[in-house]
Amino acid sequence: MILLVKPEAADNGFSLDMALKTEPLELEYIKAMLKEYNVESMIYEASFDRRSFDEIFNEYTPDAVAVTGYITQEKLMLSYARRAKALRPGCVTIIGGSHAQLNPERFFDPAVSYICRSDNIYAVAEALKAEGLIPPENGFCPPKLSVIDGLCYPENGGWHKNPMKPFDLNKLPIPDRSAFSTYQDHYRYLDVSPVALLKTSSSCPYHCAFCYGRELNCGTYCQRDLEKIIEELETIPCGNIQIADDDFLYDVPRLKEFMRLLRERNIKKTFICYGRSDFIAVHEDLIRQLAEAGFRYIMVGLEAVSDSFLDSYQKHSSQSLNIKTIRMLQKYSIHLVGLFIIDSRFKKEDFRNMRRFIHTHRITYTGVSIFTPIPGTALFNEYRDRLTTENCEKWDFMHLVVKPECMSRFHFYFEYYLLVMDLFRIAQKAGIYSFLRLEDYKNIFLKLLFTDSFKHRTRR
């Protein structure tokens, strides 16, 4: 029996988990894959399951525990591996996910048996075959660890890293969503709940300086066949679909064929996706068709309100394109979710300019993220000497991990707090974010303002 673990959100003072709670899609893929081998498995949703990990472990006594998570959950992922080994020393422990793919060395720990870096979920099966937990096919010998795609494993007192290959998403099974109905009331994207995830591509075709998406899957952009996507859509027991691609609005012929298939199969869903302003601004007729097909929310990395900042991010966009995108989505009644970067170079007027821009263009759904160079990217190496913390829980886009250039930490956080509170009030006046309380939100950010800034002042 294999236990698949999705950790709870890190306890870092604030979490996007308040507004964004998603199904464990990567584990649902693995569960479906294990079913192909007639291997029993279960998914443990630590955030929602009332039972503790120990209770689950002792009830099912798994032969292996596989844990996935994001960078802020690094300590939690390791803690689950260590706890599994403490409860049953012979238990095989496997770590995976995007953070492990880019930074496997952060999981080189005696409690970890294997790190699966590849997008190839069948590498998990190969590791389990090597452990004798999945019988080899047709009597063949178990695979050698050294040939398993992207696998990291202990060897001769150190760790060995196998080379990693790009993975063809068309080899993925349809996810096993047998537990979806149990937790669906918890899954949300902002005001949309319940919501299911759909993956139609991996990596990203663009090269934005701040984003790690391009680094995934060996930097190889791969699209799933539309027939496979439609086949999966027809199995999803949910009317709201969040497309999990880094950028869904990329390939015009593919998008048109996707919409044709939706009409042909009479699939009626509400869709949420990511898109770029330089694409949206020049494809008005396509945007109109997407609105008619059920696309109600499009997340757009507007990033900045000046061309100089946009150029520094290698966005190949402009303020004029951003404004055109905003107006176009409003024209077709698609909710723009405007995503902005709070740059470490910001001065007081930059915060004010961003606030003025959002007010002027009536953007009600916004996400403002503090500039965060992600470990495993070239940008991280560029900023390594300016990092103010090695605590992975602070890499949540809500904490400063790079020293501000033009302001003290306190004044930077203070302007950030004023901006976030103002944007929250804009949203609530528009009748959205009713699931969040302003006072709770305010207390969280005040805690961030005073504890994080003064903690660093004390260290100096």
Protein Blocks (a to p, Z undefined) as FASTA:
>chain_A
ZZddddddddehpafklmmccddfklmmmmmmmmmnopacddddfklmmbdfklmmmmno
pabdcddddfklmmmmmmmmmmmmmmommlccddedjklmmmmmlmgcfklmbdcfbfbl
klmmmmmmmnopacceehiacddfklgghiacdeehiacddddddddfklpccddfklmm
mmmmmpcghjbccdddddfbecjfbfcfkbcklmgghhpacdddfklmmmmmmmpccfbd
cdfbfblblblmlmmmmmmmmmmnopacdddddddfklmmmmmmlmmmmmmnopabdcdd
ekpacfklmmmnonopafklmmmmmmmmmmnopacdddddddfkbcfklmmmmmmmmmmn
opabdcdddddddehiaklmmmmmmpcbfbfklmnopacfbdcfkbcfklmmmmmmmmmm
mmmmmmmmnopaklpcfklmmmmmmmmmmmmmmmmmmmZZ
